[in-house]
């Protein structure tokens, strides 16, 4: 396997694109663009989101935490690619991983139990 960035793009986007097209086949979808919003256009619905998460965990060596399950990470093929690269610690991803984890300042603001 080469570390060429073009190959890296295909390693994430193409299997994910194939999953999306298979999932949405009943809707008559035959193509999906890299920047097409999968969620707001109803290509992927709520059940599809969970199936996509399972697909990503089975396809790539990563675990998706509850805090990773925010729309920004799964809106487009570009966002999914960036998310996967970030989880794998690879460079080349364009998107950052968004989480709902509390910020350290929020944790410190909680009252201590006496």
N, C-alpha and C positions, 0 to 999 in steps of 0.2 A: 504494500500500500504506500502511496506517495503522500507527502505532506503538502502538496500543491493546493493553494487556497481554492482553486476552481473545483478540484476533486472534493474538498471538504464541503463546499456548498452543495454538491450533488449528494454527498453521503447523508445529509440531513434533509434537505428540501425534497429530493425526489421520492424517497420512501414515505415521507410525510404527505406529499402531494398525492401519491398513490392511495394512501389511507383515506384522505379526504375525498378523493374522487370515488372510491369504493363505497364509503359511507353515504355519500350524497347521490349515488347513482340513481336512486329512485326518484330524485328530484329533477332528473334530466341533465344534470351537470356533467359536462364533458371536458372542461378545463378550469383551472383556477390560477390566477395570477399571483405572483410573489407578494404583492402588496394589497391584495383583495381582502377585505375584512370578512373573516369567516364567521364571526359571531353575529354582528349586526345585520348581515345579509342572510342569516338563517341557513347558511351552508352547514354549519355545525350548531346543533341545538344543545340543550343541557345534557342529555344522555350522550350525545356525541363528544362533549367535552370530557366526560369521564372515560369514554372509550379511547379518546385520543391520549389521555394521560396514561392509561394502561398500555397503549401502543408504544408510546415514547419510552416507558420504563422497560418494556420487553425488547425494544429495538436497540436502545442505547444503554450503556452502563451507567445509569443514573437512577436516583430516587427522587421523586417529586414530593416535597413536603407540603403539608396543608397550607403553609404560609406562601408557597409558590403559586398556589391556585388562584391567581388573579387574572382578569381578562387581558391585561397588557402583555402577558407572557404568551398568549395563545391567539391573539387577534388575527395575525397574518402569518404566512409561511416565513416571511423575513423575521418576525418577532419570535416564532418558534425556533428558528435556526439560531438566533442570538441567545435565546434562553438555553438551548441545549449546549451551545458552545460555552456559555458562562458556567453551567452546571458541571461540564467536563473540564473546565479550566483551560479551554483553548482560546487562542486569539483568533480574530477574524469575524467574530459575531458582531453585528451592529447594535443589537439591543441589549440593554442591561436587564438583569433579573429584578423584578419587582416582588416585594413580599409584604405581607400584612404584619410582620413581626413588630413588636413594640420597640421603640427607640430606647437606647440606654437611659435617656433622661426621663422617659415615662416610667421605666422600671424603678428608678431611684426615687420617683415622686410617691410611690406607694408607701403607706404608713407601715412602720415596723410593728410586728406582733410583740406584745409585752408579756 
